[in-house]
Amino acid sequence: MDLEDAIEFHGHLCPGLVIGYRVGTYAAEQFKDRSEDEELVVVVENKSCAVDAIQVINGCTFGKGNLVFKDLGKHIYTFFKRGDRNALRISLNPRKRSNDEKYNELFPKVRNGTATAEELEEFRKRHAEKAYAILAIPDEELFTVTHVETEPPEKAMVYRSIACAECGEEAMETRLRVKEGKTVCLSCFEGHDI
């Protein structure tokens, strides 16, 4: 898998995707394989674009249970092999913020949907330039790698799905609750939808 595969999966090139690509390829070099099942596991501490690249490059996905998400908002990625307590922790080093005034002006407009077509095109051009610049940063400048000892999370468990007595939608049996004597999903139990 390469950067083009990650771009195709993610939908566009951006700095976050390239960060994940760099982290993922570094981990792949250390572990010498891509996870076909659950043998390689990654704990990601953010839900950024970088995680998409890691899924593609390393074969770690939510569906296989070998991508574990901790919502800490940090660019930290901890990789390990099942059965081995030795892990590779990769953390993004602080970087200089952009001094590109035009990019900084366009970013909030793109984020809130008020950019014109021309502004959006200019932003995408500058965004891609930033992404390609990350490819040129040496590993030791881009991130810090430490070897840590950790207890790996349990293997993913597969549970039955059972229909909710109120809405009729199936939910994993471990996520059901009893409400007024009926087995219901969390949404019906808590009285709200997404």
ABEGO torsion letter per residue (X at the ends): XBAAAAAAAAGBBBAAAAAAAAAAAAAAAAAGBBBABAABBBBBABABAAAAAAAAAAGBBAAAGABBBBBAGBBBBBBBBBGBABBBBBBBBBBBBBABAAAAAAAAAAAAGABBAAAAAAAAAAAAAAAAAAAABBAAAABBBBBBBBBBBBBBBBBBBBBBAAAGBBBBAAABBBBGGBBBBAAAAAGBBX
